Amino acid sequence: MKIGKVTGSVWATRKADCLSGQTFLVVETSTEQLVAADQVGAGTGDLVLLATGTTAARYCLDAPIDAAVVAILDQEGKHVST
């Protein structure tokens, strides 16, 4: 899983039937920019949790996607060992 920030969205007027009803967001992580299928109603500026790879495809009923937004995060924390 990855953490990223939603920076925008993309639209497709024509797409495969298995992608009907999907909203696609542009998400920037610390190392890359992705297009992800939104599963939770995220918007521009939201900090989100991404599922990637086959996990994302399974989450979206085996649609041909590589990333899915599966949560909107309230904040990004850093774990500190004591």
N, C-alpha and C positions, 0 to 999 in steps of 0.2 A: 504494500500500500504506500501511497505517496501523499504528501500534503502540498497543496498549491493554492494559488489565488486566481479567481475568475477575472479575466481581463476583457472579455467580450463574448460574443456569440456568433454563430454562423448559421445561415439559412440555406436550405436546398429545396427548390421548387419541385424537382424530380429526384426521387430516390427509390431504392429497393423497397418492396412491400414490407419486408421484415423491419424496416426502419421507420415505418409510418408511425406518427405520434411521438417520435423521439425529438427532444430538444438538444441541440449541440452547443456546448460552451467552449471557449478558448480558455485554457487554464495554464498558468505559468508556475512551474516548480522552480527549485533552486538551480536546476541544471537544464531544463528543457521547456518547450511550449507544446501543449497537447490539445487536441480536440477531443472532448469527452461527452458521452451521452449523459444528460442530466436526469437523475432519478429522484431528486429531492426538492426541486424548485429553487435552486441556487441562482444568484444574480451577480452582476458585476460588482467586484470589490469583496465578495464573500471569500473567506478562507475555507477550503473544502478538503475532504478526504477522498482520494481516488483509489479505486480498485483498477488494476491493470492486467493486461494479458488475458489468458483463458478465464480467469476469475471474473473479469468484467463481462466477457461474452456470455458466460453462464448466468450472471446476475441479470442480464438483459435478454433472457430467453434465447440464448445462442445466436443473437444477432451478430453480424460481422463487425464488432467494435473492439478497440484495443484499450479503451479507458472509459470508466464510468464514475460520475460523481455520486458517492453513496452517503455522504454526510456533510452538513454545514457545521463547521467548528466554531465554538464560542471564542476560543483562543488557542494559540500554539504554545504549549509548555515545554520546558526543558527539564529532563530528569537529572537530578543532582544526587550522586552517591554520597552517603554519610559515613 
